[in-house]
Amino acid sequence: MYKHEGSRGSGAPGWVLQRITGLLLVVVVIAHFFVMHGNYSSGHTYAAVLARMHDPFWKMFDLTFITVGLWHGLNGTWGIFRDYKMKPALSLTIFGVIILSGVAFWVLGVNTILSF
């Protein structure tokens, strides 16, 4: 007999967050493109990047970019793996590797941004 369990375990929250982070990434990538590539002197010199990194707005912008980009990419990767029927131990291992690599890269990115 089929038992309806609602959306529990369906991946619906990840699906919704994938769409939200995708929209945020579109905005952030467009802004990044215009700041970095719109004017050569505004983004391609070390002095220009260093000046931006001393501004709290640009630090928050870059922290948002890293956080949203990592979430979007790793959540999408996990969504691909969820499509395959795997043994629970393998699924848990892959999920753990995704989480650990996400945390490691996030800490590396945050440390780099906040070191300026």
Sequence and secondary structure as in RCSB ss.txt:
>XXXX:A:sequence
MYKHEGSRGSGAPGWVLQRITGLLLVVVVIAHFFVMHGNYSSGHTYAAVLARMHDPFWKMFDLTFITVGLWHGLN
GTWGIFRDYKMKPALSLTIFGVIILSGVAFWVLGVNTILSF
>XXXX:A:secstr
     TTTTTTHHHHHHHHHHHHHHHHHHHHHHHHHHSSHHHHSSHHHHHHHHTSHHHHHHHHHHHHHHHHHHHH
HHHHHHHTS   HHHHHHHHHHHHHHHHHHHHHHHHHHHT 
